[in-house]
Amino acid sequence: MAQAGKGRLNYRCPSCFLRDLDIDMFYDKDKDEYYCIRCQYVGSEKDILEKNEMIRFRYRDMYRRFEDFKIR
């Protein structure tokens, strides 16, 4: 998804992204936290980055070509 304007980065909601939904989170300046309007997830920037890193584990071989299907 493209990000409009300059400023804080848009982060994907970790909860929605686990279900293959690409939903951007909104930032609340008063509470200094991000929230998702679809699933009610709320978290700090550090929490979101940690969970998104765990999600990358799921897609680690997305661009890898498998040619050997023998069981070892």
DRENLUM-746184 format. One line per 3 residues: number of its first residue (from 1); their letters; for each residue x, y, z negated of N, C-alpha, C. Coordinates in steps of 0.001 Angstrom, whole numbers. Atoms other than C-alpha are relative to their C-alpha. Example, Ala and Ser with C-alpha at 12.3 -4.5 7.8 and 13.67 -1.06 7.14 Angstrom:
% DRENLUM-746184
1> AS> 890 -1190 0 12300 -4500 -7800 900 1200 0  -820 -1190 60 13670 -1060 -7140 -770 1090 -730
***
This chain:
% DRENLUM-746184
1> MAQ> 829 -1174 0 0 0 0 875 1238 0  -749 -1240 -41 1228 3442 802 -354 850 -1210  228 -874 1148 1619 5938 -1994 -102 1427 493
4> AGK> 213 -1381 -433 228 9404 -1397 685 952 -968  -589 -1041 827 2200 12366 -2649 1243 -428 -750  -1198 248 804 5241 12666 -4853 -401 -99 -1461
7> GRL> 306 120 1425 5350 11830 -8533 320 -1398 -487  -229 1319 560 5192 8663 -10616 -353 -1075 1016  266 1115 -899 5308 5372 -8772 -1317 -664 -336
10> NYR> 1191 807 227 2153 3385 -8308 443 -1433 -251  -315 1384 319 2393 -20 -9931 -1208 -874 292  1077 966 -186 381 -3105 -9076 -434 -526 -1363
13> CPS> 514 588 1230 -1841 -4479 -11800 449 -1459 -57  -485 1382 84 -169 -7731 -12989 -1128 -1021 -76  1115 923 152 -3478 -9340 -13912 -702 -244 1339
16> CFL> 653 132 -1307 -5092 -8654 -10525 937 -650 1014  -958 530 -966 -1913 -9489 -8609 181 -1507 -139  -53 1451 192 -1839 -12976 -10148 -1143 -695 734
19> RDL> 1153 545 -729 -5219 -13490 -8468 3 455 1462  -197 -419 -1389 -3841 -12217 -5116 -815 1229 383  644 -1280 -270 -5486 -8793 -5399 1045 1097 -160
22> DID> -998 -1067 17 -3350 -5766 -4603 -675 1288 -465  686 -1150 587 -4757 -3122 -6960 1020 911 -666  -887 -972 644 -2875 44 -7919 -541 372 -1374
25> MFY> 371 -427 1345 -2873 1131 -11538 23 1526 -65  48 -1431 220 -3660 4635 -12746 766 333 -1269  -809 -431 1144 -1535 6608 -15215 -776 1014 -830
28> DKD> 632 -910 945 -2964 8317 -18292 1108 755 -739  -1067 -798 606 -654 11163 -19351 -171 137 -1503  249 -208 1434 -2301 11639 -22748 447 -1198 -830
31> KDE> -353 1217 738 -1766 8018 -23830 1332 -596 438  -1264 497 -560 1420 7468 -21750 -81 -1498 303  184 1397 -370 95 4188 -20352 -720 -101 1337
34> YYC> 655 279 -1266 -1166 2649 -17146 -1226 -872 -255  1201 810 142 -4606 1115 -16690 -554 -367 1376  620 491 -1234 -6516 -855 -14055 -1508 186 -116
37> IRC> 1440 -224 66 -10084 104 -13200 -790 -1244 391  715 1208 -417 -10912 -3352 -11847 -102 -1037 -1116  -8 1082 996 -9919 -5686 -14698 213 491 -1434
40> QYV> -162 -584 1340 -9439 -3322 -17684 1362 -286 -631  -1359 214 524 -5712 -4178 -18033 604 1351 -375  -677 -1208 468 -3751 -1557 -20020 1389 -405 -464
43> GSE> -1350 320 433 12 -1488 -20529 974 1124 254  -1064 -986 -195 3189 527 -20735 764 -336 1280  -797 206 -1208 5586 917 -17823 931 -1205 -161
46> KDI> -900 1131 267 8017 -1549 -19419 -745 -1331 78  823 1216 -4 5265 -4150 -19922 -382 -397 1431  404 272 -1382 4103 -3854 -16310 1184 -504 822
49> LEK> -1182 429 -748 7631 -4172 -14911 411 -1422 -377  -330 1365 433 8276 -7309 -16999 -953 -1017 607  992 944 -534 5050 -8976 -15869 84 -101 1522
52> NEM> -152 62 -1453 5575 -8038 -12223 1243 -790 391  -1203 799 -259 9051 -9605 -12411 -319 -1487 -127  424 1394 127 7448 -12853 -13618 -803 -443 1218
55> IRF> 817 327 -1168 5051 -12723 -10668 889 -251 1217  -918 218 -1126 7989 -12497 -8236 494 -1438 55  -389 1403 57 8911 -16008 -9382 -938 -851 868
58> RYR> 1004 737 -786 5714 -17224 -7703 304 76 1497  -230 -221 -1427 6751 -15803 -4330 1468 -70 393  -1445 -25 -248 10505 -16457 -4505 404 -672 1301
61> DMY> -357 714 -1221 10529 -18849 -1503 -895 376 1182  939 -376 -1042 8056 -16956 657 667 74 1378  -668 -186 -1284 10582 -16156 3393 1029 -1086 297
64> RRF> -953 1090 -208 12602 -19367 3090 -608 -1039 935  466 1025 -935 12319 -21916 5890 403 -1372 -526  -247 1354 476 11995 -25510 4732 46 -944 1194
67> EDF> -166 933 -1110 13332 -28055 7202 209 -1436 -480  -262 1329 552 14223 -30974 4945 -1074 -314 -1047  1099 327 898 11213 -32600 3287 206 -1345 -705
70> KIR> -304 1260 669 12951 -35660 1886 25 185 -1505  -16 -39 1456 12471 -36399 -1789 1359 -504 -470  -1342 362 468 15796 -36522 -3592 -25 -456 -1408
***
